[in-house]
């Protein structure tokens, strides 16, 4: 039986144009597809919004129900409405860790690296996609928390508006705070490669360590607590400085939190590039 020869030109038409190796844009699309196709992503982000808005609303309702003794001069209505971020940081930290550790637990990381062997590209694409998603959801969460909280406080004339000094910066800063916390957990996840260990480490660094510092002598607290990532980072979503506070100013405190996240990400990248999948 005679075989049919396919001319090179015809073969190219059948197979489509030849392409080079996958680039950063391809990696971004791949990672975005992964994160949006995972059901836990939606549930975690929904929990983030509900927790932050709910806790902020309860904090404002508590103040509104007992307005006696609240000084409008020192009361930070914006920070009160964003109080849920203290718990929200733990929710987004869990998602940040899962963004990279879930592929290790399922073994999909080997498939990802076989498709895109340049490990730095894979790591960066995951980080960029996660940071973008977190920032968008963080903005939605912060603005929703602010408007709900101010609506509750307005009945006692304790509310703030976005046009007041530092308020818009604080609301946007809430989203930046969540993003930095998530990226810190992402870096820890790359280092530890185990979901439970990464989440535990993130919670310990962001929450437990902050609590333990409160047991130090006051003179020590003044010098130590401003270096705690969560305490330092939370200054970005405050509009007023507490009298006698030894904390860094808003952007200085956020820089401390961002520094922790940067160290974790660099360590994660080094581990991701040098260790076996």
Secondary structure as a PSIPRED ss2 file (coil, helix, strand):
# PSIPRED VFORMAT (PSIPRED V4.0)

   1 X C   1.000  0.000  0.000
   2 X C   1.000  0.000  0.000
   3 X C   1.000  0.000  0.000
   4 X C   1.000  0.000  0.000
   5 X C   1.000  0.000  0.000
   6 X C   1.000  0.000  0.000
   7 X C   1.000  0.000  0.000
   8 X H   0.000  1.000  0.000
   9 X H   0.000  1.000  0.000
  10 X H   0.000  1.000  0.000
  11 X H   0.000  1.000  0.000
  12 X H   0.000  1.000  0.000
  13 X H   0.000  1.000  0.000
  14 X H   0.000  1.000  0.000
  15 X H   0.000  1.000  0.000
  16 X C   1.000  0.000  0.000
  17 X C   1.000  0.000  0.000
  18 X C   1.000  0.000  0.000
  19 X C   1.000  0.000  0.000
  20 X C   1.000  0.000  0.000
  21 X C   1.000  0.000  0.000
  22 X C   1.000  0.000  0.000
  23 X C   1.000  0.000  0.000
  24 X H   0.000  1.000  0.000
  25 X H   0.000  1.000  0.000
  26 X H   0.000  1.000  0.000
  27 X H   0.000  1.000  0.000
  28 X H   0.000  1.000  0.000
  29 X H   0.000  1.000  0.000
  30 X H   0.000  1.000  0.000
  31 X H   0.000  1.000  0.000
  32 X H   0.000  1.000  0.000
  33 X H   0.000  1.000  0.000
  34 X H   0.000  1.000  0.000
  35 X H   0.000  1.000  0.000
  36 X H   0.000  1.000  0.000
  37 X C   1.000  0.000  0.000
  38 X C   1.000  0.000  0.000
  39 X H   0.000  1.000  0.000
  40 X H   0.000  1.000  0.000
  41 X H   0.000  1.000  0.000
  42 X H   0.000  1.000  0.000
  43 X H   0.000  1.000  0.000
  44 X H   0.000  1.000  0.000
  45 X H   0.000  1.000  0.000
  46 X H   0.000  1.000  0.000
  47 X H   0.000  1.000  0.000
  48 X H   0.000  1.000  0.000
  49 X H   0.000  1.000  0.000
  50 X H   0.000  1.000  0.000
  51 X H   0.000  1.000  0.000
  52 X H   0.000  1.000  0.000
  53 X H   0.000  1.000  0.000
  54 X H   0.000  1.000  0.000
  55 X H   0.000  1.000  0.000
  56 X H   0.000  1.000  0.000
  57 X H   0.000  1.000  0.000
  58 X H   0.000  1.000  0.000
  59 X H   0.000  1.000  0.000
  60 X H   0.000  1.000  0.000
  61 X H   0.000  1.000  0.000
  62 X H   0.000  1.000  0.000
  63 X H   0.000  1.000  0.000
  64 X H   0.000  1.000  0.000
  65 X H   0.000  1.000  0.000
  66 X C   1.000  0.000  0.000
  67 X C   1.000  0.000  0.000
  68 X C   1.000  0.000  0.000
  69 X C   1.000  0.000  0.000
  70 X C   1.000  0.000  0.000
  71 X C   1.000  0.000  0.000
  72 X C   1.000  0.000  0.000
  73 X C   1.000  0.000  0.000
  74 X C   1.000  0.000  0.000
  75 X C   1.000  0.000  0.000
  76 X C   1.000  0.000  0.000
  77 X H   0.000  1.000  0.000
  78 X H   0.000  1.000  0.000
  79 X H   0.000  1.000  0.000
  80 X H   0.000  1.000  0.000
  81 X H   0.000  1.000  0.000
  82 X C   1.000  0.000  0.000
  83 X C   1.000  0.000  0.000
  84 X C   1.000  0.000  0.000
  85 X H   0.000  1.000  0.000
  86 X H   0.000  1.000  0.000
  87 X H   0.000  1.000  0.000
  88 X H   0.000  1.000  0.000
  89 X H   0.000  1.000  0.000
  90 X H   0.000  1.000  0.000
  91 X H   0.000  1.000  0.000
  92 X H   0.000  1.000  0.000
  93 X H   0.000  1.000  0.000
  94 X H   0.000  1.000  0.000
  95 X H   0.000  1.000  0.000
  96 X H   0.000  1.000  0.000
  97 X H   0.000  1.000  0.000
  98 X H   0.000  1.000  0.000
  99 X H   0.000  1.000  0.000
 100 X H   0.000  1.000  0.000
 101 X H   0.000  1.000  0.000
 102 X H   0.000  1.000  0.000
 103 X H   0.000  1.000  0.000
 104 X H   0.000  1.000  0.000
 105 X H   0.000  1.000  0.000
 106 X H   0.000  1.000  0.000
 107 X C   1.000  0.000  0.000
 108 X H   0.000  1.000  0.000
 109 X H   0.000  1.000  0.000
 110 X H   0.000  1.000  0.000
 111 X H   0.000  1.000  0.000
 112 X H   0.000  1.000  0.000
 113 X H   0.000  1.000  0.000
 114 X H   0.000  1.000  0.000
 115 X H   0.000  1.000  0.000
 116 X C   1.000  0.000  0.000
 117 X C   1.000  0.000  0.000
 118 X C   1.000  0.000  0.000
 119 X H   0.000  1.000  0.000
 120 X H   0.000  1.000  0.000
 121 X H   0.000  1.000  0.000
 122 X H   0.000  1.000  0.000
 123 X H   0.000  1.000  0.000
 124 X H   0.000  1.000  0.000
 125 X H   0.000  1.000  0.000
 126 X H   0.000  1.000  0.000
 127 X H   0.000  1.000  0.000
 128 X H   0.000  1.000  0.000
 129 X H   0.000  1.000  0.000
 130 X H   0.000  1.000  0.000
 131 X H   0.000  1.000  0.000
 132 X H   0.000  1.000  0.000
 133 X H   0.000  1.000  0.000
 134 X H   0.000  1.000  0.000
 135 X H   0.000  1.000  0.000
 136 X H   0.000  1.000  0.000
 137 X H   0.000  1.000  0.000
 138 X H   0.000  1.000  0.000
 139 X H   0.000  1.000  0.000
 140 X H   0.000  1.000  0.000
 141 X H   0.000  1.000  0.000
 142 X H   0.000  1.000  0.000
 143 X H   0.000  1.000  0.000
 144 X H   0.000  1.000  0.000
 145 X H   0.000  1.000  0.000
 146 X H   0.000  1.000  0.000
 147 X H   0.000  1.000  0.000
 148 X H   0.000  1.000  0.000
 149 X H   0.000  1.000  0.000
 150 X H   0.000  1.000  0.000
 151 X H   0.000  1.000  0.000
 152 X H   0.000  1.000  0.000
 153 X H   0.000  1.000  0.000
 154 X H   0.000  1.000  0.000
 155 X H   0.000  1.000  0.000
 156 X H   0.000  1.000  0.000
 157 X C   1.000  0.000  0.000
 158 X C   1.000  0.000  0.000
 159 X C   1.000  0.000  0.000
 160 X C   1.000  0.000  0.000
 161 X C   1.000  0.000  0.000
 162 X C   1.000  0.000  0.000
 163 X C   1.000  0.000  0.000
 164 X C   1.000  0.000  0.000
 165 X C   1.000  0.000  0.000
 166 X C   1.000  0.000  0.000
 167 X H   0.000  1.000  0.000
 168 X H   0.000  1.000  0.000
 169 X H   0.000  1.000  0.000
 170 X H   0.000  1.000  0.000
 171 X H   0.000  1.000  0.000
 172 X H   0.000  1.000  0.000
 173 X H   0.000  1.000  0.000
 174 X H   0.000  1.000  0.000
 175 X H   0.000  1.000  0.000
 176 X H   0.000  1.000  0.000
 177 X H   0.000  1.000  0.000
 178 X H   0.000  1.000  0.000
 179 X H   0.000  1.000  0.000
 180 X H   0.000  1.000  0.000
 181 X H   0.000  1.000  0.000
 182 X H   0.000  1.000  0.000
 183 X H   0.000  1.000  0.000
 184 X H   0.000  1.000  0.000
 185 X H   0.000  1.000  0.000
 186 X H   0.000  1.000  0.000
 187 X H   0.000  1.000  0.000
 188 X H   0.000  1.000  0.000
 189 X H   0.000  1.000  0.000
 190 X H   0.000  1.000  0.000
 191 X H   0.000  1.000  0.000
 192 X H   0.000  1.000  0.000
 193 X C   1.000  0.000  0.000
 194 X C   1.000  0.000  0.000
 195 X H   0.000  1.000  0.000
 196 X H   0.000  1.000  0.000
 197 X H   0.000  1.000  0.000
 198 X H   0.000  1.000  0.000
 199 X H   0.000  1.000  0.000
 200 X H   0.000  1.000  0.000
 201 X H   0.000  1.000  0.000
 202 X H   0.000  1.000  0.000
 203 X H   0.000  1.000  0.000
 204 X H   0.000  1.000  0.000
 205 X H   0.000  1.000  0.000
 206 X H   0.000  1.000  0.000
 207 X H   0.000  1.000  0.000
 208 X H   0.000  1.000  0.000
 209 X H   0.000  1.000  0.000
 210 X H   0.000  1.000  0.000
 211 X H   0.000  1.000  0.000
 212 X H   0.000  1.000  0.000
 213 X H   0.000  1.000  0.000
 214 X C   1.000  0.000  0.000
 215 X C   1.000  0.000  0.000
 216 X C   1.000  0.000  0.000
 217 X C   1.000  0.000  0.000
 218 X H   0.000  1.000  0.000
 219 X H   0.000  1.000  0.000
 220 X H   0.000  1.000  0.000
 221 X H   0.000  1.000  0.000
 222 X H   0.000  1.000  0.000
 223 X H   0.000  1.000  0.000
 224 X H   0.000  1.000  0.000
 225 X H   0.000  1.000  0.000
 226 X H   0.000  1.000  0.000
 227 X H   0.000  1.000  0.000
 228 X C   1.000  0.000  0.000
 229 X H   0.000  1.000  0.000
 230 X H   0.000  1.000  0.000
 231 X H   0.000  1.000  0.000
 232 X H   0.000  1.000  0.000
 233 X H   0.000  1.000  0.000
 234 X H   0.000  1.000  0.000
 235 X H   0.000  1.000  0.000
 236 X H   0.000  1.000  0.000
 237 X H   0.000  1.000  0.000
 238 X C   1.000  0.000  0.000
 239 X C   1.000  0.000  0.000
 240 X C   1.000  0.000  0.000
 241 X C   1.000  0.000  0.000
 242 X C   1.000  0.000  0.000
 243 X C   1.000  0.000  0.000
 244 X C   1.000  0.000  0.000
 245 X C   1.000  0.000  0.000
 246 X C   1.000  0.000  0.000
 247 X C   1.000  0.000  0.000
 248 X C   1.000  0.000  0.000
 249 X C   1.000  0.000  0.000
 250 X H   0.000  1.000  0.000
 251 X H   0.000  1.000  0.000
 252 X H   0.000  1.000  0.000
 253 X H   0.000  1.000  0.000
 254 X H   0.000  1.000  0.000
 255 X H   0.000  1.000  0.000
 256 X H   0.000  1.000  0.000
 257 X H   0.000  1.000  0.000
 258 X H   0.000  1.000  0.000
 259 X H   0.000  1.000  0.000
 260 X H   0.000  1.000  0.000
 261 X H   0.000  1.000  0.000
 262 X H   0.000  1.000  0.000
 263 X H   0.000  1.000  0.000
 264 X H   0.000  1.000  0.000
 265 X H   0.000  1.000  0.000
 266 X H   0.000  1.000  0.000
 267 X H   0.000  1.000  0.000
 268 X H   0.000  1.000  0.000
 269 X H   0.000  1.000  0.000
 270 X H   0.000  1.000  0.000
 271 X H   0.000  1.000  0.000
 272 X H   0.000  1.000  0.000
 273 X H   0.000  1.000  0.000
 274 X H   0.000  1.000  0.000
 275 X C   1.000  0.000  0.000
 276 X C   1.000  0.000  0.000
 277 X C   1.000  0.000  0.000
